[in-house]
Amino acid sequence: MSRIAARFTELKRAGRAAFVPFVTAGDPDFETSAAILNALPAAGADLIELGMPFSDPMADGPAVQASSLRALDAGQDMHKTLELVRRFRKGDSKTPLVLMGYYNPIHHYGTAKFAKDAASAGVDGLIVVDLPPEEDEVLRVPAKGQGVDIVRLATPTTNDARLKRVLDGASGYLYYVSVAGVTGTKCFDETEVRTAVAHIKKASELPVAVGFGIKTPEQAAQIAQIADGAVVGSAIVSRIAELTANGAKSEAIVKDVAGFCRSLADSVHAARDGAVVG
């Protein structure tokens, strides 16, 4: 059983949802990013999504875009991102880690080589937001050969026919984008998300994690009552940006981010009061 499947099975037995933080690799610099990543499991992260910095992250809002630019300006590249994962795995062999980003850096690295090196580093899954199901065979096949899940996305505009295509070949979990638009710019509608997640669960046994538009512990708790996981990204990277701009030292940034993630995790984990979704 993969780390992702094992973690969602464990959480389902415990009757709670997953807290899934997103941070960008190399933001604000390599060493601080490594320290943040290493602190996340103790802060309550059940899975981690690690952004692969890219110069044109078109699905992301201002906060995540800025985090990519900070990382690139600090010298982050794909090789350093995989090194972050290797460092993380030296101290944590259980927490699933999913790389999230865009296809261009993967293509530049070499798709088959990337799949092999990512698996070797300890990556469990990939979310490539600009590689649609019709075109992801170039990555999905080598990734599957290395035991790496391809996590697909569904959105409020995904109809039944499209959902069937999205689910065909998807693995690990399904990422439901709760709002139309880019990350961090809108808030979700709880009723609409509840309806969408219920509809997806009728079509698939994959766990469903919901992201985009979740900024507070209260909102994370709302999603945890509906879905198998709550993903928080923009709110976290915004804290990193503010602290960095104010000249905070690495230790202070790590402490603040870990504290905020702990508040999110506590809300997610307490949300269901033992009830199991799906």
Summary of the structure (lengths in Angstrom):
residues: 278
radius of gyration: 17.1
end to end distance: 20.3
largest distance: 49.9
contacts: 1013
relative contact order: 0.18
helix: 50%
strand: 13%
